[in-house]
Amino acid sequence: MSNNTLILGLQWGDEGKGKIVDALSENVFAVCRFQGGHNAGHTIKVDGVQTVLHLIPSGVLHRSVKCLIGNGVVLSLEAIKKEIKGLEEFGVEIKNRLHISENCPLILPSHIKIDQVRDKDEFIGTTGRGIGPAYEDKVGRRAIRFGDLKDETLLRKKVSRLIKIHNKLLKHFYDSEPFSEDEILNNLLSYKDFAESFSINTTDLLMAWAEEGKEVLFEGAQGTFLDIDHGTYPYVTSSSTTIGGVSSGLGIGPKHINNVIGVVKAYATRVGEGPFTTELFDKDGDEIAKRGNEFGATTGRPRRCGWLDLVALKKAIFINSVDSLCITKADVLDTFENINVCIDYDGENPVYKSFEGWQEDTSLFSSYDELPQKLKDYIKFIEEFVNCKVSIISVGPSREQSIHL
Ligand code: IMP
């Protein structure tokens, strides 16, 4: 029987999953991404050095761990190469450790352009990385996939068809400059060797690993309420960020997901547009933003901040069959006199329960027993309200600032 863990976000992303994946991947065989693209930004701090990953699974800093990018991920060749280069310069070896699905749809420069010009009208506040348009082409059955780079004849045909469609859209609908088919083709052809080295049938690989009893970790990107189906549509990303995305995005049945850890901040943030019931527009919101350094890891945009919404959290736990919670950034609330959590809605407005703040520096604590009683009470209330136990409390960005319960 395998013992595979899924780690995913239960809010709008940026819950601090990267740090938790890094911590829990030390003893696993492989870490696998199943959705999203380089819109994600996973920050890991080891020995005072910060690494931000966008595409490569957050287990990469453990040198013996394999990294797998599944078919559910949309792949920017430029972004992945840049990330590999950065890691190699940092002394992290990638060759023979990273495997990328040959079925990953590619993000082309024209996807990025369409995303950026379109968002000026649609106001979703996307990351401008071409994610939405790339997924549209996947579902439209016209995407260029990573494995296509190995077959020049097929690639030529597919590029010609796709760029014609993109150019029509850019020229006639968005009043924008078209792309040169040749330029895009030549750029793609320059990645042929890269595809030869890294592209593989990742489902076959996972099947072999499962047969050998290898333990893997599935790493979610973004969060539950950015899910294309279950999120705050249309203010969502274009992938399945919830548990269902693991099976479709990797080609592995749900029986292979044996433990689900949902990551949630001790408060709430969101980047981009869309509903956010507990959003704060006062000094408490400013204080959270400042203490939590709430700026996007990918775009640098300031994040909107608010109180923890337990009604939404309960739903996220149900959607994802969460077994236990990891509460991150609890230390950000250390200075607050009062802390609110949303326990109901009155129309559009949140109904809060208020807690006295613990007003103590928790960032140096390493065991549950050391934590202030008021923080323990806050955690207990959350556990009882959402009917799910907390297994990890994170009190800072470093590896050692995690308390395992
Ligand atoms: P897209 O994924 O770039 O299409 O953006 C769609 C929405 O998802 C926007 O509101 C983005 O801010 C949000 N989003 C995408 N990726 C992330 C992430 O990694 N963290 C937080 N928000 C994200």
Boltz pocket constraint, residues with backbone or C-beta under 6 A from the ligand:
constraints:
  - pocket:
      binder: B
      contacts: [[A, 12], [A, 13], [A, 14], [A, 39], [A, 40], [A, 41], [A, 124], [A, 125], [A, 126], [A, 127], [A, 128], [A, 129], [A, 130], [A, 131], [A, 132], [A, 221], [A, 222], [A, 226], [A, 235], [A, 236], [A, 237], [A, 238], [A, 271], [A, 272], [A, 273]]
      max_distance: 6.0
